[in-house]
Amino acid sequence: FGELAYVKHEHFRQFQYLVNHTYQAIPTQDRLCPTDQHGKTRGGCPCVQPGGSPGLPTGFQVKRVIRVEDSDMFNRYIKRRDQIKMSRLKCQAPDPKIRTQQAIEAFPGLQEVVAQLDSDLNETYLWHGTRVRTGLQIAQEDFNLAFAGSGAGTMYGKGLYFSESSTKADEYSQDEPSGYYDGVRALLLCRVCMGEFYYTGEREQTAIEKFMQGISDSTLGDRAKAVKTYREFVVYNKDQVYPEYLVLYERLHGTRPPEPPPKDLPFLLELPLYWKNVGKNPRIQEFHDHWLVRPKITNLIYRMALHTSENSCPKVQRVKRVEDSV
């Protein structure tokens, strides 16, 4: 199976709590200048400082949450996790405890929407910031290591980078100015199996060599301890990650607090969630596809035809869904 599903409105508060709990008011050089007046600046340019203009976001408003259910991706993840378990048995835990894990333990409601993970293998939930359309493509097709480092370089080698902080992950998310997702960004909440991590506080592109040699399964770059910013969590095998949720959100500034979005007016994706082309931009990416639907949907169409037909209705043999950008 491979499906995307909207999370129920009543569960939004759990994800909002997780976003809030992992927020940290620390800008870094990777936060792009929103006015395009400054290039990469150590510690962040004046425009992204707390109290600046527009300043560092003071929070994030969850607008919609999508759950990823994909048997192929999940089975690959479990297989890789089991390989780590066979070779490591028990791994040294990060100190201090990962912020996302702290939030899950502090708020029992989160346990309704996340799984119980194997702490002996440093299996945890981490954030990954991206565009909405890219997040949808990852949810459908998995991460692609060929694009690793395209967002902000490769401090610890070519791998997949994650954060325990929603603020840090937000640095790499982007909206779609003047497009459908103008002001709307995405955070992937991923299961990540860190296994035995290589610990370092320095910038160390050769850290990947520890993984290649079988010494470690991942890297924990402790820039929080070294320069008072954030810890970096890096894996070099995409099967050590399962992108479980896609959280759509907008940045908040000033004193505006996060508020529950209206239940009767939910934020909808530009294209239907069940389309294979849901992650594409129909204005610049042309597609003309017909897809055979599952037997369950075919039967539903047949039943609809029966109830709307005054005379006898022939048996529906197959149904195709039309996805056409034009």
C-alpha positions as CSV (number, residue, x, y, z in Angstrom):
1,F,0.0,0.0,0.0
2,G,1.0,3.6,-0.5
3,E,-1.3,6.3,0.6
4,L,-1.4,9.9,1.9
5,A,-4.1,10.8,4.4
6,Y,-5.2,14.0,6.1
7,V,-4.8,13.8,9.9
8,K,-8.0,14.6,11.8
9,H,-8.6,18.1,13.0
10,E,-8.8,17.0,16.7
11,H,-5.1,15.8,16.5
12,F,-3.7,19.2,15.3
13,R,-3.1,20.2,18.9
14,Q,-0.6,17.4,19.3
15,F,1.5,18.6,16.4
16,Q,1.2,22.2,17.4
17,Y,2.5,21.3,20.8
18,L,5.4,19.4,19.3
19,V,6.2,22.4,17.0
20,N,5.9,24.8,20.0
21,H,8.0,22.7,22.4
22,T,10.9,22.3,20.0
23,Y,11.0,26.0,19.0
24,Q,14.3,27.8,19.9
25,A,14.9,31.5,19.3
26,I,18.3,31.1,17.7
27,P,19.1,32.3,14.2
28,T,22.1,30.9,12.2
29,Q,23.9,31.7,9.0
30,D,21.6,29.2,7.2
31,R,18.5,31.4,7.7
32,L,18.1,33.2,4.4
33,C,17.7,37.0,4.5
34,P,14.0,37.6,3.8
35,T,14.7,41.0,2.2
36,D,17.5,39.7,0.0
37,Q,19.7,42.6,1.3
38,H,22.3,40.3,3.0
39,G,24.2,37.2,2.0
40,K,25.1,34.4,4.4
41,T,26.0,36.0,7.7
42,R,27.5,34.2,10.7
43,G,24.8,34.2,13.4
44,G,22.2,35.4,10.9
45,C,21.8,38.8,9.2
46,P,20.1,41.7,11.0
47,C,16.8,40.9,9.3
48,V,16.4,37.5,11.0
49,Q,17.5,38.5,14.5
50,P,14.9,38.4,17.3
51,G,13.2,41.8,17.2
52,G,14.5,42.5,13.7
53,S,12.5,43.4,10.6
54,P,10.7,41.1,10.0
55,G,12.9,39.2,12.5
56,L,13.2,35.6,13.6
57,P,9.8,34.0,13.5
58,T,8.3,33.9,17.0
59,G,6.4,30.7,16.3
60,F,4.8,28.5,13.7
61,Q,1.1,28.0,13.0
62,V,0.2,24.4,11.9
63,K,-2.3,24.6,9.1
64,R,-2.7,20.9,8.0
65,V,-1.0,17.6,8.7
66,I,-0.7,14.6,6.3
67,R,0.1,11.1,7.4
68,V,2.3,8.9,5.1
69,E,1.4,5.2,4.8
70,D,3.8,3.4,2.5
71,S,4.5,-0.3,3.0
72,D,7.6,-0.3,0.7
73,M,9.3,2.6,2.5
74,F,8.4,1.3,5.9
75,N,9.6,-2.3,5.2
76,R,12.9,-0.9,4.0
77,Y,13.2,1.2,7.2
78,I,12.4,-1.8,9.4
79,K,14.9,-4.0,7.5
80,R,17.7,-1.4,8.0
81,R,16.7,-0.9,11.7
82,D,17.0,-4.6,12.2
83,Q,20.4,-4.7,10.6
84,I,21.6,-2.0,13.1
85,K,20.0,-3.9,15.9
86,M,21.9,-7.1,15.0
87,S,25.2,-5.3,14.8
88,R,24.9,-2.9,17.7
89,L,22.4,-4.3,20.2
90,K,22.5,-1.1,22.4
91,C,23.8,2.3,21.5
92,Q,25.0,5.2,23.6
93,A,22.2,7.8,23.9
94,P,22.6,11.5,23.1
95,D,23.1,13.8,26.1
96,P,21.0,15.8,26.7
97,K,17.9,13.9,25.5
98,I,16.6,14.8,22.1
99,R,14.1,17.7,22.3
100,T,11.4,16.0,20.2
101,Q,11.6,13.0,22.5
102,Q,11.3,15.2,25.6
103,A,8.1,16.7,24.1
104,I,6.6,13.3,23.4
105,E,7.3,12.2,27.0
106,A,6.0,15.5,28.4
107,F,2.7,15.5,26.5
108,P,0.8,12.2,26.7
109,G,-1.5,13.2,23.8
110,L,1.4,12.9,21.4
111,Q,1.5,9.2,22.0
112,E,-1.8,9.0,20.2
113,V,-0.2,10.0,16.9
114,V,3.4,8.7,17.2
115,A,4.8,5.2,17.6
116,Q,6.8,3.8,20.5
117,L,10.4,3.7,19.2
118,D,13.5,1.7,20.2
119,S,15.6,4.0,22.4
120,D,18.4,1.4,22.5
121,L,19.0,2.1,18.8
122,N,18.5,5.8,19.2
123,E,15.4,5.6,17.1
124,T,13.6,9.0,17.4
125,Y,11.4,11.5,15.7
126,L,13.2,14.5,14.0
127,W,12.3,17.4,11.8
128,H,13.3,18.1,8.2
129,G,12.3,21.4,6.6
130,T,11.4,21.7,2.9
131,R,8.9,23.1,0.4
132,V,5.3,21.8,0.3
133,R,5.7,20.2,-3.1
134,T,9.1,18.7,-2.3
135,G,7.6,17.3,0.9
136,L,4.8,15.7,-1.0
137,Q,7.2,14.1,-3.4
138,I,9.3,12.7,-0.6
139,A,6.2,11.3,1.0
140,Q,5.4,9.5,-2.2
141,E,8.9,8.5,-3.4
142,D,11.2,8.7,-0.4
143,F,14.3,10.8,0.2
144,N,16.9,11.0,-2.6
145,L,20.5,11.1,-1.5
146,A,21.4,12.6,-4.9
147,F,20.0,15.9,-3.7
148,A,21.7,15.7,-0.3
149,G,23.3,19.0,0.7
150,S,21.4,21.0,-2.0
151,G,19.8,23.1,0.7
152,A,22.7,24.3,2.8
153,G,25.9,22.3,2.1
154,T,27.3,19.2,3.7
155,M,28.9,20.0,7.0
156,Y,29.3,16.3,7.9
157,G,29.4,14.7,4.4
158,K,26.7,13.9,1.9
159,G,23.8,12.7,3.9
160,L,20.3,13.5,5.1
161,Y,20.2,16.2,7.7
162,F,17.6,16.5,10.5
163,S,16.9,18.6,13.5
164,E,15.4,18.3,17.0
165,S,14.3,21.9,16.7
166,S,11.4,23.2,14.6
167,T,13.3,26.6,14.3
168,K,16.3,25.0,12.8
169,A,14.3,22.9,10.4
170,D,12.4,26.0,9.4
171,E,15.6,27.5,8.1
172,Y,15.5,25.1,5.1
173,S,11.8,25.3,4.4
174,Q,10.6,27.6,1.6
175,D,7.2,28.9,0.5
176,E,6.0,29.6,-3.0
177,P,5.9,33.4,-3.5
178,S,2.8,34.5,-5.5
179,G,1.9,30.8,-6.0
180,Y,-0.6,28.5,-4.3
181,Y,1.6,27.9,-1.4
182,D,2.6,31.5,-0.8
183,G,3.4,31.8,2.9
184,V,2.9,28.0,3.5
185,R,5.9,25.8,4.3
186,A,6.5,22.2,5.2
187,L,8.2,20.2,8.0
188,L,8.6,16.5,7.6
189,L,8.3,14.7,11.0
190,C,10.4,11.6,10.4
191,R,11.3,8.4,12.2
192,V,15.1,8.3,12.2
193,C,17.2,5.4,13.4
194,M,20.5,7.0,14.4
195,G,22.0,3.7,15.7
196,E,25.6,4.2,16.9
197,F,26.4,7.9,16.1
198,Y,29.8,9.5,15.6
199,Y,29.9,12.5,17.9
200,T,31.7,15.7,17.0
201,G,31.4,19.4,17.8
202,E,33.4,20.6,14.8
203,R,32.6,21.1,11.1
204,E,33.8,17.7,9.8
205,Q,33.0,16.7,6.2
206,T,35.0,13.5,6.7
207,A,32.5,12.3,9.3
208,I,30.9,10.2,6.6
209,E,34.0,8.1,6.5
210,K,33.2,6.7,9.9
211,F,29.9,5.4,8.4
212,M,31.6,4.1,5.3
213,Q,34.1,2.1,7.5
214,G,31.2,0.6,9.6
215,I,32.4,2.5,12.8
216,S,29.1,4.4,13.1
217,D,25.6,4.5,11.6
218,S,25.2,8.3,11.7
219,T,26.7,11.5,12.9
220,L,25.7,13.9,15.7
221,G,27.2,17.3,15.1
222,D,27.0,19.1,18.4
223,R,27.0,22.7,17.2
224,A,24.9,23.6,20.2
225,K,27.8,22.9,22.6
226,A,30.4,24.2,20.2
227,V,28.9,27.5,19.1
228,K,25.5,27.8,20.9
229,T,23.3,27.0,17.9
230,Y,21.8,23.6,17.2
231,R,22.7,19.9,17.1
232,E,22.8,18.3,13.6
233,F,21.6,14.7,13.1
234,V,22.9,13.1,9.9
235,V,22.3,9.7,8.4
236,Y,23.9,8.4,5.2
237,N,21.4,5.6,4.3
238,K,18.0,6.8,3.3
239,D,16.5,3.5,4.7
240,Q,17.3,4.8,8.2
241,V,14.5,7.3,7.7
242,Y,10.7,7.0,7.4
243,P,8.9,10.3,6.6
244,E,5.8,9.7,8.7
245,Y,4.1,13.1,8.7
246,L,4.1,16.2,6.5
247,V,3.2,19.3,8.6
248,L,2.1,22.3,6.6
249,Y,2.5,25.6,8.5
250,E,3.1,29.3,8.3
251,R,5.6,31.5,10.2
252,L,4.4,33.8,12.9
253,H,5.9,37.2,13.9
254,G,5.4,39.6,16.7
255,T,3.0,38.7,19.4
256,R,0.6,36.7,17.3
257,P,0.1,33.3,19.0
258,P,-0.6,30.0,17.3
259,E,-4.4,29.3,17.1
260,P,-6.3,26.1,16.1
261,P,-7.3,26.4,12.4
262,P,-11.0,26.4,11.7
263,K,-12.4,22.9,11.4
264,D,-15.1,23.8,8.9
265,L,-12.6,25.6,6.6
266,P,-9.5,23.4,6.3
267,F,-6.5,24.3,4.3
268,L,-6.5,22.1,1.2
269,L,-3.7,21.2,-1.1
270,E,-3.8,22.6,-4.6
271,L,-4.3,19.1,-6.1
272,P,-6.3,16.2,-4.7
273,L,-4.3,14.3,-2.0
274,Y,-4.8,11.0,-3.7
275,W,-3.4,12.1,-7.1
276,K,0.0,10.7,-8.0
277,N,0.9,14.2,-9.3
278,V,-0.1,15.9,-6.1
279,G,3.4,17.3,-5.6
280,K,3.6,18.9,-9.0
281,N,2.8,22.5,-10.0
282,P,0.2,22.2,-12.7
283,R,1.0,25.7,-14.1
284,I,4.6,24.8,-15.0
285,Q,4.7,21.0,-14.9
286,E,2.4,19.6,-17.6
287,F,1.0,16.1,-17.1
288,H,-1.6,14.0,-18.8
289,D,-2.1,10.7,-17.0
290,H,-4.8,8.1,-16.7
291,W,-4.5,5.7,-13.7
292,L,-6.4,2.5,-13.1
293,V,-8.1,2.8,-9.7
294,R,-8.2,0.0,-7.0
295,P,-11.0,-2.6,-7.0
296,K,-12.4,-0.9,-3.9
297,I,-12.9,2.4,-5.8
298,T,-14.2,0.6,-8.9
299,N,-16.9,-1.1,-6.7
300,L,-17.8,2.3,-5.2
301,I,-18.3,3.8,-8.7
302,Y,-20.4,0.9,-9.6
303,R,-22.6,1.3,-6.6
304,M,-23.0,5.0,-7.4
305,A,-24.0,4.1,-10.9
306,L,-26.6,1.7,-9.6
307,H,-28.2,4.3,-7.3
308,T,-28.3,7.0,-10.0
309,S,-29.7,4.8,-12.8
310,E,-33.4,4.5,-13.5
311,N,-32.9,1.3,-15.5
312,S,-30.5,-1.6,-15.1
313,C,-26.9,-0.7,-14.9
314,P,-24.2,-2.8,-16.6
315,K,-21.4,-4.1,-14.4
316,V,-18.4,-1.7,-14.2
317,Q,-15.3,-3.6,-15.2
318,R,-12.6,-1.0,-14.6
319,V,-12.3,2.7,-13.8
320,K,-9.5,5.2,-14.7
321,R,-8.7,8.4,-12.9
322,V,-7.9,11.3,-15.1
323,E,-5.0,13.6,-13.9
324,D,-4.6,16.3,-16.5
325,S,-2.9,19.7,-15.8
326,V,-4.3,21.4,-18.9
